[in-house]
């Protein structure tokens, strides 16, 4: 054992690594949530997407942990998606949603779509 005191690390602690890389996107999303006794639909804009979720811009105040429905179509696709998701992250008006469950067909479509995308991470 050394008699000298340990040195403090000078670097910032490692950030948690993402499970899936994010890819830049640009398309409209409708976010539906329960507001009181009624459902409310908000207009949003997808800025990035991964196999596990998406980052959106929404001009509204949402609560972390809130479960919503995300309705969208991927660019160059006519298929409409309705996906349940939970709000995991917020910074200003940028919200990060995690998909709760995607059927294997949609997971495969999403993997194919992001293969040609611009990776952010």
N, C-alpha and C positions, 0 to 999 in steps of 0.2 A: 504494500500500500504506500502511496506517495504521501510525503508530508506537505506538498504544495497544494493550495486550494485549486479546485477545478476552474477552468475558464468558462465564462458564459459564451454561448454561441452567438455569433454576430449576424447570422442569416435568419430570415423570417422562417417560422415553422412551415413545413410542407403543407400545401393545400390538399384537401382530399381529392384523390384522382377520380375522374368520372368513369362510370361503367361503360359508357358508349360515347364516341366522339360526336360533336355537334357539327351541323352543316348549315351554311347560310341559306335562307329561304326568303321568299317575298310573296305572300298570298294572304287573302282575307280569311278570317275565322269568326264564327259566331259562338259566343260563350253564353251558355244558358245556366242560370243558377236559381236556387230557391231564395226568394227575397220576401220574408214574412210568410204569408199564406199563398203567394203567387210566384210564378216563374218569371224571371226577367232575362231578356236576351240582350247582350252587349256586343257591339262591334269591336273586333280586335284585329290585329295584324301579326302574322307569324314572321318572326325575324330569324329563328333558327330551329332546327329539328334534329332529332336523333331517334334511334330505335326505341328509346324509353320515354320520350316526351317532346315537348316543344316550348320554346321561349316566345312570348307574345308581348305586344305593346297594347295596353288597355288604358283608356282614360277614365278610370274608375278606381274605387277603393275596394279591394277584396281581402278576405281574411285567410291567413295561412291555414292549411288543412282543409279548406273548403273543397267539396266535391262538385264538379261541374260537368256539363256536356259540351264537348268541342265539336262543332260542325264545320267541315271544310272540304275542299277538293284540292288535291295536289296539282301543281301546275302541269299543263298539258294532259290533264285527265278529266273525264266527264263523270267519274265515279264520286259520289258524295259519301263522306265519312261522318259518322256520329260516334264519337269516342268518349267514354267516361274517363275523367282525369282528376287528379288531386293537386291542389296548389301547394308546391313545395318551397318556392323561393320568390322573393319580391325585392326589387331595388327600384325605387321610384315607380314609374309606370311600366317597368319591365317585369313580367310575371313568368315564372318557370313552372310548367305543369308536367306531372308524371302520368303517363297513360296507366290506367288501372288494369286493363286487359285488352289485348288486340287478338282477334282471330288469326290463326296462322297464315291465312291468305293475305290479310292486310299487313302482317309483319313482313312477309316475303315481298309484297309490293313496295313497302317502305324501304326495305333493304336495297332493292333494285333502284329506287328513286334516288337514294342518297349516295349510291356508288359514284355517280357522276357529279355530285355536288362539290362545292367549295368548303373544305374542312376548316373549322374555326379553331379547334384545339390543337 
